[in-house]
């Protein structure tokens, strides 16, 4: 399933992979993807787990912090909520 | 002659036609609700650095302060104390708070181990299956959260293991 969002085409994943996990973590914190996060939090690099490069910590737009586990957090039931954007 | 019911260790029990009643239950598995916890008191006062949200997306706590800057000696035992809680939102915030602090604590966890034993013991002693399951999962997370944590807990086995001994034969479904 896909929909037009502004000038970007967003697709919903049907299978989990690391890109889906990445998008899930950013979208849980209220961002579209890493690009938007770096734009909003100018200069602050994304904190990542060293062993698998998954996102470890994000600062939300209201200043609060979300922390993520080492392992996969996006379950199969969460896949329909994730949006994958193509620039 | 009809059998006569009698209490154990009585003269009547010694009669030929007596049937001794089974002993009363000792209450080993009877749930013992915990006292109001410090976690609940601090949470209600708003002393925790966690944001209260009513429309939480997913199962996450939004922290007001970075976990790396928290005083683990003060906060980690308080969150562990909240494991006795069974009602929302205390149960959720205690469980998720412990998870986040253990996941991101690193070397700050080991010095706090002695202060965690009493809350762990209190949670296990509630005899509540849901609380015991949560506590066991927290113990699993604790021992892998940092180096030497398992070894640090050895002196405290005598406080934690007896309650687990009661449940060692309970291998069927828990029906939570």
Contacts between the chains, C-beta under 8 A, distances in Angstrom:
chain1	res1	chain2	res2	distance
A	28	B	57	5.9
A	28	B	58	5.5
A	28	B	60	6.8
A	56	B	104	7.6
A	57	B	66	7.7
A	57	B	104	7.6
A	60	B	62	6.5
A	62	B	62	7.9
A	63	B	64	7.9
A	64	B	51	5.1
A	64	B	62	4.0
A	64	B	63	6.2
A	64	B	64	5.9
A	65	B	62	6.9
A	65	B	63	4.4
A	65	B	64	7.9
A	65	B	65	7.8
A	65	B	66	5.7
A	65	B	67	7.5
A	66	B	60	5.6
A	66	B	62	6.3
A	66	B	63	7.7
A	67	B	60	7.8
A	67	B	63	6.9
A	67	B	67	6.3
A	67	B	100	4.9
A	67	B	103	6.7
A	67	B	104	5.7
A	69	B	99	7.8
A	69	B	103	5.8
A	70	B	103	7.0
A	78	B	58	7.7
